[in-house]
Amino acid sequence: MIVKRKDGYHVLSEKGKNMGGPYKTREEAEKRLRQVEYFKHVKR
C-alpha cells in the first residue's frame, strides 16, 4: 500500500514494513509497488 507521510510517499507491506521510499510523487511510489508485486509472483 502507499501512504503519504510528511517526507513523501512510502510503499508499505500489509504488515507495515517499509518496502521503499520516500518518493516525491505518488507515481514514483506506484512504480515501486508494481516492481514489488511483480517480484512476489515471478517464477524462477
MDTraj code that builds the backbone (N, CA, C; nanometers):
import mdtraj as md
import numpy as np

residues = "MET ILE VAL LYS ARG LYS ASP GLY TYR HIS VAL LEU SER GLU LYS GLY LYS ASN MET GLY GLY PRO TYR LYS THR ARG GLU GLU ALA GLU LYS ARG LEU ARG GLN VAL GLU TYR PHE LYS HIS VAL LYS ARG".split()
xyz = np.array([
    [0.0834, -0.1172, 0.0000],
    [0.0000, 0.0000, 0.0000],
    [0.0881, 0.1238, 0.0000],
    [0.0318, 0.2336, -0.0417],
    [0.1044, 0.3593, -0.0486],
    [0.0482, 0.4528, 0.0573],
    [0.1383, 0.5118, 0.1355],
    [0.0990, 0.6005, 0.2441],
    [0.1707, 0.7334, 0.2268],
    [0.0970, 0.8431, 0.2414],
    [0.1602, 0.9747, 0.2354],
    [0.2005, 1.0166, 0.3756],
    [0.3279, 1.0515, 0.3898],
    [0.3794, 1.0995, 0.5171],
    [0.4423, 1.2357, 0.4956],
    [0.4916, 1.2907, 0.6020],
    [0.5487, 1.4250, 0.5997],
    [0.6608, 1.4393, 0.4965],
    [0.7463, 1.3375, 0.4852],
    [0.8623, 1.3454, 0.3955],
    [0.8354, 1.2901, 0.2567],
    [0.7144, 1.2445, 0.2275],
    [0.6818, 1.1951, 0.0942],
    [0.5968, 1.0695, 0.1009],
    [0.5905, 0.9997, -0.0112],
    [0.5112, 0.8771, -0.0215],
    [0.5983, 0.7564, 0.0102],
    [0.5420, 0.6626, 0.0860],
    [0.6119, 0.5401, 0.1233],
    [0.5323, 0.4202, 0.0755],
    [0.6035, 0.3149, 0.0342],
    [0.5408, 0.1878, -0.0017],
    [0.5570, 0.0958, 0.1183],
    [0.4447, 0.0459, 0.1695],
    [0.4457, -0.0400, 0.2868],
    [0.3820, -0.1744, 0.2553],
    [0.4278, -0.2772, 0.3255],
    [0.3609, -0.4063, 0.3157],
    [0.2323, -0.3998, 0.3976],
    [0.1516, -0.5045, 0.3885],
    [0.0272, -0.5066, 0.4649],
    [0.0538, -0.5089, 0.6152],
    [0.1699, -0.5619, 0.6541],
    [0.2053, -0.5667, 0.7962],
    [0.2743, -0.4386, 0.8422],
    [0.3008, -0.3472, 0.7496],
    [0.3570, -0.2181, 0.7868],
    [0.5059, -0.2024, 0.7648],
    [0.5705, -0.3032, 0.7060],
    [0.7141, -0.2918, 0.6802],
    [0.7399, -0.1992, 0.5616],
    [0.8469, -0.1217, 0.5715],
    [0.8811, -0.0290, 0.4650],
    [0.9413, -0.1052, 0.3479],
    [0.8877, -0.0827, 0.2273],
    [0.9369, -0.1505, 0.1083],
    [0.9877, -0.0504, 0.0057],
    [1.0062, 0.0729, 0.0481],
    [1.0595, 0.1748, -0.0403],
    [1.0084, 0.3117, -0.0040],
    [1.0923, 0.4091, -0.0298],
    [1.0506, 0.5454, -0.0062],
    [1.1511, 0.6179, 0.0801],
    [1.1366, 0.7434, 0.0973],
    [1.0267, 0.8265, 0.0497],
    [1.0418, 0.8654, -0.0971],
    [0.9295, 0.8778, -0.1647],
    [0.9259, 0.9225, -0.3036],
    [0.8547, 1.0573, -0.3088],
    [0.8979, 1.1426, -0.3993],
    [0.8399, 1.2770, -0.4093],
    [0.6986, 1.2749, -0.4652],
    [0.6712, 1.1827, -0.5595],
    [0.5391, 1.1786, -0.6208],
    [0.4745, 1.0425, -0.5989],
    [0.3429, 1.0413, -0.6069],
    [0.2682, 0.9153, -0.5937],
    [0.2988, 0.8215, -0.7095],
    [0.3248, 0.8783, -0.8277],
    [0.3552, 0.7957, -0.9447],
    [0.4830, 0.7142, -0.9220],
    [0.5840, 0.7748, -0.8611],
    [0.7075, 0.7017, -0.8315],
    [0.6808, 0.5884, -0.7329],
    [0.5975, 0.6145, -0.6330],
    [0.5629, 0.5117, -0.5350],
    [0.4842, 0.3987, -0.6001],
    [0.3938, 0.4322, -0.6923],
    [0.3171, 0.3288, -0.7617],
    [0.4070, 0.2429, -0.8490],
    [0.5085, 0.3034, -0.9094],
    [0.6040, 0.2274, -0.9903],
    [0.6770, 0.1258, -0.9032],
    [0.7210, 0.1672, -0.7847],
    [0.7892, 0.0765, -0.6926],
    [0.6953, -0.0341, -0.6463],
    [0.5698, -0.0016, -0.6205],
    [0.4735, -0.1019, -0.5772],
    [0.4531, -0.2068, -0.6861],
    [0.4488, -0.1635, -0.8128],
    [0.4374, -0.2594, -0.9232],
    [0.5594, -0.3509, -0.9278],
    [0.6792, -0.2971, -0.9026],
    [0.8004, -0.3790, -0.9006],
    [0.7918, -0.4841, -0.7906],
    [0.7485, -0.4450, -0.6730],
    [0.7369, -0.5375, -0.5601],
    [0.6384, -0.6487, -0.5928],
    [0.5222, -0.6124, -0.6466],
    [0.4208, -0.7124, -0.6805],
    [0.4708, -0.8074, -0.7887],
    [0.5451, -0.7562, -0.8852],
    [0.5995, -0.8405, -0.9913],
    [0.6919, -0.9463, -0.9324],
    [0.7843, -0.9051, -0.8479],
    [0.8812, -0.9998, -0.7945],
    [0.8207, -1.0943, -0.6919],
    [0.7059, -1.0613, -0.6354],
    [0.6368, -1.1541, -0.5472],
    [0.5827, -1.2726, -0.6241],
    [0.5467, -1.2508, -0.7534],
    [0.4772, -1.3545, -0.8291],
    [0.5586, -1.4163, -0.9412],
    [0.6775, -1.3657, -0.9683],
    [0.7583, -1.4191, -1.0778],
    [0.8134, -1.5562, -1.0382],
    [0.8122, -1.6472, -1.1318],
    [0.8660, -1.7816, -1.1064],
    [1.0111, -1.7858, -1.1519],
    [1.0945, -1.8455, -1.0713],
    [1.2364, -1.8557, -1.1077],
    [1.2727, -1.9986, -1.1368],
])
top = md.Topology()
chain = top.add_chain()
for i, resn in enumerate(residues, 1):
    res = top.add_residue(resn, chain, resSeq=i)
    for name in ("N", "CA", "C"):
        top.add_atom(name, md.element.get_by_symbol(name[0]), res)
traj = md.Trajectory(xyz[None], top)
